[in-house]
Amino acid sequence: TLEFEEVVEYTFLADFDHLRDMWKDILTCPWVSPTACLAINMYFKLCWAEEEVVCLNVEIRRVVTYLIDKDRYLQACEALYQDTNPMFAYQISRYHAIHS
């Protein structure tokens, strides 16, 4: 086994005989081919896309809830100020019409 002190003494990764031997073996592995790399990349992109769909479904619900809450809030504010401050209620209704 390698000790930490031994590892620190090496200045380049090329000094590790283990890595040099593994490099030759890696190049002969089937997953090193460009076709296999493309397939692996595509697989992980599909996995990520499925996760993204789940996250977006949650986010869509949040946005819809926000829009509904905002609509109800503006309607309530407009009704609240309709009798006491009709000019302000009108401004709220204009804002509501523009931003809804």
DSSP file (Angstrom, degrees, kcal/mol; ACC not computed):
  #  RESIDUE AA STRUCTURE BP1 BP2  ACC     N-H-->O    O-->H-N    N-H-->O    O-->H-N    TCO  KAPPA ALPHA  PHI   PSI    X-CA   Y-CA   Z-CA
    1    1 A T              0   0    0      0, 0.0     2,-0.4     0, 0.0     0, 0.0   0.000 360.0 360.0 360.0 152.7    0.0    0.0    0.0
    2    2 A L        -     0   0    0      4,-0.0     2,-0.3     3,-0.0     3,-0.0  -0.669 360.0-143.9 -86.7 138.5    1.1    3.5   -0.6
    3    3 A E     >  -     0   0    0     -2,-0.4     4,-2.0     1,-0.1     3,-0.2  -0.677  23.8-116.0 -95.2 156.3    1.8    5.8    2.3
    4    4 A F  H  > S+     0   0    0     -2,-0.3     4,-2.2     1,-0.2     5,-0.2   0.889 115.5  55.5 -60.1 -40.1    0.9    9.5    2.2
    5    5 A E  H  > S+     0   0    0      1,-0.2     4,-1.3     2,-0.2    -1,-0.2   0.879 107.2  50.2 -61.4 -38.3    4.5   10.5    2.5
    6    6 A E  H  > S+     0   0    0     -3,-0.2     4,-1.0     1,-0.2    -1,-0.2   0.911 109.3  50.7 -66.3 -42.0    5.4    8.4   -0.6
    7    7 A V  H >< S+     0   0    0     -4,-2.0     3,-0.7     1,-0.2    -2,-0.2   0.903 107.5  53.2 -63.4 -40.7    2.6    9.9   -2.6
    8    8 A V  H 3< S+     0   0    0     -4,-2.2    -1,-0.2     1,-0.2    -2,-0.2   0.828 101.6  61.1 -64.0 -31.5    3.7   13.4   -1.7
    9    9 A E  H 3< S+     0   0    0     -4,-1.3    -1,-0.2    -5,-0.2     2,-0.2   0.799  85.5  89.2 -67.9 -28.2    7.2   12.6   -2.9
   10   10 A Y    <<  -     0   0    0     -4,-1.0     3,-0.1    -3,-0.7     6,-0.0  -0.511  56.1-171.0 -72.0 135.4    6.0   11.9   -6.5
   11   11 A T        +     0   0    0     -2,-0.2     2,-0.3     1,-0.2    -1,-0.1   0.727  68.1  35.0 -98.9 -24.7    6.0   15.0   -8.6
   12   12 A F  S >  S-     0   0    0      1,-0.1     3,-1.5     0, 0.0     4,-0.2  -0.957  72.3-129.1-129.9 148.4    4.1   13.7  -11.7
   13   13 A L  G >  S+     0   0    0     -2,-0.3     3,-1.7     1,-0.3     6,-0.2   0.765 105.3  72.3 -64.0 -24.2    1.3   11.2  -12.1
   14   14 A A  G 3  S+     0   0    0      1,-0.3    -1,-0.3     5,-0.1     6,-0.1   0.714  83.7  69.6 -64.9 -19.0    3.4    9.4  -14.7
   15   15 A D  G <  S+     0   0    0     -3,-1.5     2,-0.8     4,-0.0    -1,-0.3   0.672  77.0  93.0 -73.1 -15.9    5.7    8.2  -11.8
   16   16 A F    <>  -     0   0    0     -3,-1.7     4,-1.8    -4,-0.2     5,-0.1  -0.697  60.5-164.8 -80.4 111.0    2.9    5.9  -10.6
   17   17 A D  H  > S+     0   0    0     -2,-0.8     4,-2.3     1,-0.2     5,-0.2   0.856  87.4  60.1 -62.4 -34.4    3.5    2.6  -12.3
   18   18 A H  H  > S+     0   0    0      1,-0.2     4,-2.2     2,-0.2    -1,-0.2   0.921 106.5  45.1 -61.5 -43.8   -0.1    1.5  -11.4
   19   19 A L  H  > S+     0   0    0      2,-0.2     4,-2.1     1,-0.2    -1,-0.2   0.881 110.2  54.5 -69.1 -36.8   -1.6    4.4  -13.4
   20   20 A R  H  X S+     0   0    0     -4,-1.8     4,-1.1     1,-0.2    -1,-0.2   0.918 111.5  44.7 -63.0 -42.4    0.7    3.7  -16.3
   21   21 A D  H  X S+     0   0    0     -4,-2.3     4,-1.4     1,-0.2     3,-0.3   0.887 111.9  52.3 -68.4 -38.9   -0.4    0.1  -16.5
   22   22 A M  H  X S+     0   0    0     -4,-2.2     4,-2.7    -5,-0.2    -1,-0.2   0.855  99.9  63.6 -66.4 -33.7   -4.1    1.0  -16.1
   23   23 A W  H  X S+     0   0    0     -4,-2.1     4,-1.7     1,-0.2    -1,-0.2   0.897 102.5  49.0 -58.4 -41.6   -3.9    3.5  -18.9
   24   24 A K  H  X S+     0   0    0     -4,-1.1     4,-0.7    -3,-0.3    -1,-0.2   0.904 112.6  47.9 -65.2 -40.5   -3.1    0.7  -21.4
   25   25 A D  H >< S+     0   0    0     -4,-1.4     3,-0.7     1,-0.2     4,-0.5   0.870 107.4  56.2 -68.0 -36.0   -6.0   -1.4  -20.1
   26   26 A I  H >< S+     0   0    0     -4,-2.7     3,-1.4     1,-0.2    -1,-0.2   0.899 100.8  57.6 -63.7 -40.1   -8.4    1.5  -20.2
   27   27 A L  H 3< S+     0   0    0     -4,-1.7    -1,-0.2     1,-0.3    -2,-0.2   0.739 105.5  51.0 -65.8 -21.2   -7.8    2.1  -23.9
   28   28 A T  T << S+     0   0    0     -3,-0.7    -1,-0.3    -4,-0.7    -2,-0.2   0.522  85.3 109.6 -92.7  -5.4   -8.8   -1.4  -24.7
   29   29 A C  S X  S-     0   0    0     -3,-1.4     3,-1.4    -4,-0.5     4,-0.3  -0.413  73.3-128.8 -70.8 146.0  -12.1   -1.2  -22.8
   30   30 A P  G >  S+     0   0    0      0, 0.0     3,-1.1     0, 0.0     6,-0.3   0.785 103.6  64.1 -67.7 -26.3  -15.3   -1.2  -24.9
   31   31 A W  G 3  S+     0   0    0      1,-0.2     9,-0.1     5,-0.1    -4,-0.1   0.506  88.1  71.6 -78.0  -1.1  -16.7    1.9  -23.2
   32   32 A V  G <  S+     0   0    0     -3,-1.4    -1,-0.2    -6,-0.2    -5,-0.0   0.680  73.8 104.5 -83.6 -18.8  -13.8    4.0  -24.5
   33   33 A S  S <> S-     0   0    0     -3,-1.1     4,-2.5    -4,-0.3     5,-0.2  -0.262  83.0-118.4 -63.8 150.3  -15.0    4.0  -28.1
   34   34 A P  H  > S+     0   0    0      0, 0.0     4,-2.3     0, 0.0     5,-0.2   0.855 114.1  54.4 -57.9 -36.2  -16.7    7.2  -29.4
   35   35 A T  H  > S+     0   0    0      2,-0.2     4,-2.3     1,-0.2     5,-0.1   0.924 109.7  46.1 -64.9 -43.9  -20.0    5.3  -29.9
   36   36 A A  H  > S+     0   0    0     -6,-0.3     4,-2.7     2,-0.2     5,-0.2   0.901 111.7  51.8 -66.0 -40.7  -20.1    4.1  -26.3
   37   37 A C  H  X S+     0   0    0     -4,-2.5     4,-2.6     2,-0.2    -2,-0.2   0.910 110.3  49.3 -61.6 -41.6  -19.2    7.5  -25.0
   38   38 A L  H  X S+     0   0    0     -4,-2.3     4,-2.5    -5,-0.2    -2,-0.2   0.913 111.7  48.7 -62.9 -43.0  -22.0    9.0  -27.0
   39   39 A A  H  X S+     0   0    0     -4,-2.3     4,-2.4     2,-0.2    -2,-0.2   0.909 112.2  48.4 -64.7 -41.8  -24.5    6.4  -25.7
   40   40 A I  H  X S+     0   0    0     -4,-2.7     4,-2.3     2,-0.2     5,-0.2   0.927 112.1  48.8 -64.5 -44.7  -23.4    7.0  -22.1
   41   41 A N  H  X S+     0   0    0     -4,-2.6     4,-2.1     1,-0.2    -2,-0.2   0.912 111.8  49.4 -60.9 -42.4  -23.7   10.7  -22.5
   42   42 A M  H  X S+     0   0    0     -4,-2.5     4,-2.3     2,-0.2    -1,-0.2   0.903 109.2  53.0 -63.4 -41.6  -27.2   10.3  -24.1
   43   43 A Y  H  X S+     0   0    0     -4,-2.4     4,-2.2     1,-0.2    -2,-0.2   0.932 111.5  44.6 -59.5 -47.6  -28.2    8.0  -21.2
   44   44 A F  H  X S+     0   0    0     -4,-2.3     4,-2.4     1,-0.2    -1,-0.2   0.843 110.8  54.2 -70.6 -31.8  -27.2   10.5  -18.5
   45   45 A K  H  X S+     0   0    0     -4,-2.1     4,-2.3    -5,-0.2    -1,-0.2   0.897 109.2  49.0 -65.2 -38.6  -28.8   13.4  -20.4
   46   46 A L  H  X S+     0   0    0     -4,-2.3     4,-2.1     2,-0.2    -2,-0.2   0.905 110.7  50.1 -66.2 -41.1  -32.1   11.4  -20.5
   47   47 A C  H  X S+     0   0    0     -4,-2.2     4,-1.8     1,-0.2    -2,-0.2   0.927 112.4  47.4 -60.8 -44.3  -31.8   10.7  -16.8
   48   48 A W  H  X S+     0   0    0     -4,-2.4     4,-2.4     1,-0.2    -2,-0.2   0.884 109.2  54.5 -64.6 -38.5  -31.2   14.4  -16.1
   49   49 A A  H  X S+     0   0    0     -4,-2.3     4,-2.2     2,-0.2    -1,-0.2   0.888 106.2  51.6 -63.9 -39.1  -34.2   15.3  -18.4
   50   50 A E  H  X S+     0   0    0     -4,-2.1     4,-1.7     2,-0.2    -1,-0.2   0.910 111.2  47.4 -64.1 -41.4  -36.5   13.0  -16.4
   51   51 A E  H  X S+     0   0    0     -4,-1.8     4,-2.2     1,-0.2    -2,-0.2   0.894 110.5  52.9 -64.1 -39.4  -35.4   14.7  -13.1
   52   52 A E  H  X S+     0   0    0     -4,-2.4     4,-2.7     1,-0.2    -2,-0.2   0.877 104.9  54.4 -65.4 -37.9  -35.9   18.1  -14.7
   53   53 A V  H  X S+     0   0    0     -4,-2.2     4,-2.2     2,-0.2    -1,-0.2   0.912 108.2  49.8 -61.8 -42.7  -39.5   17.2  -15.8
   54   54 A V  H  X S+     0   0    0     -4,-1.7     4,-1.6     2,-0.2    -2,-0.2   0.934 112.8  46.6 -61.4 -46.2  -40.3   16.3  -12.1
   55   55 A C  H  X S+     0   0    0     -4,-2.2     4,-2.3     1,-0.2    -2,-0.2   0.899 111.9  50.8 -63.4 -41.0  -38.8   19.6  -10.9
   56   56 A L  H  X S+     0   0    0     -4,-2.7     4,-2.8     1,-0.2    -1,-0.2   0.860 104.8  56.7 -67.7 -34.8  -40.6   21.6  -13.6
   57   57 A N  H  X S+     0   0    0     -4,-2.2     4,-1.6     2,-0.2    -1,-0.2   0.899 109.9  45.8 -62.2 -39.1  -44.0   20.0  -12.7
   58   58 A V  H  X S+     0   0    0     -4,-1.6     4,-1.8     2,-0.2    -2,-0.2   0.923 113.1  49.7 -66.4 -44.4  -43.5   21.2   -9.1
   59   59 A E  H  X S+     0   0    0     -4,-2.3     4,-2.3     1,-0.2    -2,-0.2   0.875 106.8  55.1 -64.4 -37.9  -42.4   24.7  -10.3
   60   60 A I  H  X S+     0   0    0     -4,-2.8     4,-2.5     1,-0.2    -1,-0.2   0.917 106.8  51.0 -61.5 -43.4  -45.5   24.9  -12.7
   61   61 A R  H  X S+     0   0    0     -4,-1.6     4,-2.4     1,-0.2    -1,-0.2   0.901 109.7  50.8 -60.8 -40.3  -47.8   24.3   -9.7
   62   62 A R  H  X S+     0   0    0     -4,-1.8     4,-2.4     2,-0.2    -2,-0.2   0.913 110.8  47.8 -64.2 -42.7  -46.1   27.0   -7.7
   63   63 A V  H  X S+     0   0    0     -4,-2.3     4,-2.6     2,-0.2    -2,-0.2   0.921 112.1  49.1 -65.5 -43.6  -46.4   29.5  -10.5
   64   64 A V  H  X S+     0   0    0     -4,-2.5     4,-2.4     1,-0.2     5,-0.2   0.922 111.9  49.1 -61.8 -44.1  -50.1   28.7  -11.0
   65   65 A T  H  X S+     0   0    0     -4,-2.4     4,-2.7    -5,-0.2    -1,-0.2   0.910 110.8  50.9 -61.3 -42.4  -50.8   29.0   -7.3
   66   66 A Y  H  X S+     0   0    0     -4,-2.4     4,-2.6     1,-0.2    -2,-0.2   0.926 110.7  48.3 -60.7 -45.6  -49.0   32.4   -7.3
   67   67 A L  H  X S+     0   0    0     -4,-2.6     4,-2.1     2,-0.2    -2,-0.2   0.905 113.2  46.9 -64.3 -41.4  -51.0   33.7  -10.2
   68   68 A I  H  X S+     0   0    0     -4,-2.4     4,-2.4     2,-0.2     5,-0.2   0.931 113.8  48.0 -65.5 -45.2  -54.3   32.6   -8.6
   69   69 A D  H  X S+     0   0    0     -4,-2.7     4,-2.5     1,-0.2    -2,-0.2   0.898 111.5  50.3 -62.7 -40.6  -53.3   34.1   -5.2
   70   70 A K  H  X S+     0   0    0     -4,-2.6     4,-2.5    -5,-0.2    -1,-0.2   0.908 110.3  50.2 -64.4 -42.0  -52.3   37.4   -6.9
   71   71 A D  H  X S+     0   0    0     -4,-2.1     4,-2.1     1,-0.2    -2,-0.2   0.937 113.3  45.1 -61.5 -47.9  -55.6   37.6   -8.8
   72   72 A R  H  X S+     0   0    0     -4,-2.4     4,-2.4     1,-0.2    -2,-0.2   0.893 112.4  52.3 -63.6 -40.4  -57.6   37.0   -5.6
   73   73 A Y  H  X S+     0   0    0     -4,-2.5     4,-2.6     2,-0.2    -2,-0.2   0.928 110.2  47.1 -63.3 -45.9  -55.5   39.4   -3.6
   74   74 A L  H  X S+     0   0    0     -4,-2.5     4,-2.4     1,-0.2    -1,-0.2   0.889 111.9  50.7 -65.9 -38.0  -55.9   42.2   -6.2
   75   75 A Q  H  X S+     0   0    0     -4,-2.1     4,-2.3    -5,-0.2    -1,-0.2   0.915 111.7  48.1 -63.1 -42.1  -59.7   41.6   -6.3
   76   76 A A  H  X S+     0   0    0     -4,-2.4     4,-2.2     2,-0.2    -2,-0.2   0.901 111.9  49.2 -65.9 -40.8  -59.9   41.7   -2.5
   77   77 A C  H  X S+     0   0    0     -4,-2.6     4,-2.0     2,-0.2    -2,-0.2   0.908 110.6  50.5 -64.5 -41.8  -57.9   45.0   -2.4
   78   78 A E  H  X S+     0   0    0     -4,-2.4     4,-0.7     1,-0.2    -2,-0.2   0.925 112.5  46.3 -62.3 -44.3  -60.0   46.6   -5.1
   79   79 A A  H  < S+     0   0    0     -4,-2.3     4,-0.5     1,-0.2     3,-0.4   0.865 109.8  55.5 -65.8 -36.0  -63.2   45.6   -3.2
   80   80 A L  H  < S+     0   0    0     -4,-2.2     4,-0.5     1,-0.2     3,-0.3   0.892 116.0  35.3 -64.0 -41.0  -61.8   46.9    0.1
   81   81 A Y  H  X S+     0   0    0     -4,-2.0     4,-2.1     1,-0.2     8,-0.5   0.425  90.2  96.3 -95.6   1.3  -61.0   50.3   -1.2
   82   82 A Q  T  < S+     0   0    0     -4,-0.7    -1,-0.2    -3,-0.4    -2,-0.1   0.901  96.5  29.5 -59.2 -43.2  -64.0   50.7   -3.5
   83   83 A D  T  4 S+     0   0    0     -4,-0.5    -1,-0.2    -3,-0.3    -2,-0.1   0.871 127.4  39.6 -86.4 -39.2  -66.1   52.6   -0.9
   84   84 A T  T  4 S+     0   0    0     -4,-0.5    -2,-0.2     1,-0.2    -3,-0.1   0.846 134.0  11.0 -83.8 -34.4  -63.4   54.4    1.0
   85   85 A N     X  +     0   0    0     -4,-2.1     4,-2.3     1,-0.1     3,-0.3  -0.623  62.7 174.8-146.8  80.2  -61.0   55.4   -1.8
   86   86 A P  H  > S+     0   0    0      0, 0.0     4,-2.2     0, 0.0     5,-0.1   0.806  81.0  56.4 -62.8 -30.2  -62.5   54.9   -5.2
   87   87 A M  H  > S+     0   0    0      2,-0.2     4,-2.0     1,-0.2     5,-0.1   0.921 110.2  44.9 -66.8 -42.1  -59.5   56.5   -7.0
   88   88 A F  H  > S+     0   0    0     -3,-0.3     4,-2.3     2,-0.2    -1,-0.2   0.898 111.6  53.1 -66.7 -39.9  -57.1   54.0   -5.4
   89   89 A A  H  X S+     0   0    0     -4,-2.3     4,-2.3    -8,-0.5    -2,-0.2   0.882 107.5  52.2 -61.7 -38.2  -59.5   51.2   -6.2
   90   90 A Y  H  X S+     0   0    0     -4,-2.2     4,-2.4     2,-0.2    -1,-0.2   0.915 108.4  50.1 -64.1 -42.4  -59.5   52.2   -9.8
   91   91 A Q  H  X S+     0   0    0     -4,-2.0     4,-2.6     1,-0.2    -2,-0.2   0.890 110.1  50.6 -63.4 -38.7  -55.6   52.2   -9.9
   92   92 A I  H  X S+     0   0    0     -4,-2.3     4,-2.7     2,-0.2    -1,-0.2   0.915 109.9  50.0 -63.7 -41.9  -55.7   48.7   -8.4
   93   93 A S  H  X S+     0   0    0     -4,-2.3     4,-2.4     2,-0.2    -2,-0.2   0.882 110.9  49.3 -65.5 -37.0  -58.2   47.6  -11.0
   94   94 A R  H  X S+     0   0    0     -4,-2.4     4,-2.3     2,-0.2     5,-0.2   0.930 112.3  47.7 -65.5 -45.2  -55.9   49.1  -13.8
   95   95 A Y  H  X S+     0   0    0     -4,-2.6     4,-2.7     1,-0.2    -2,-0.2   0.918 112.6  49.9 -59.8 -43.1  -52.9   47.3  -12.3
   96   96 A H  H  X S+     0   0    0     -4,-2.7     4,-0.7     1,-0.2    -1,-0.2   0.898 110.4  49.7 -63.1 -41.6  -54.9   44.1  -12.1
   97   97 A A  H  < S+     0   0    0     -4,-2.4     3,-0.3     1,-0.2    -1,-0.2   0.883 115.7  42.8 -65.9 -37.9  -56.1   44.4  -15.8
   98   98 A I  H  < S+     0   0    0     -4,-2.3    -2,-0.2     1,-0.2    -1,-0.2   0.901 120.2  39.5 -75.1 -41.3  -52.5   45.0  -17.0
   99   99 A H  H  <        0   0    0     -4,-2.7    -1,-0.2    -5,-0.2    -2,-0.2   0.279 360.0 360.0 -98.1  10.9  -50.8   42.3  -15.0
  100  100 A S     <        0   0    0     -4,-0.7    -1,-0.2    -3,-0.3    -2,-0.1   0.428 360.0 360.0-105.7 360.0  -53.4   39.6  -15.1
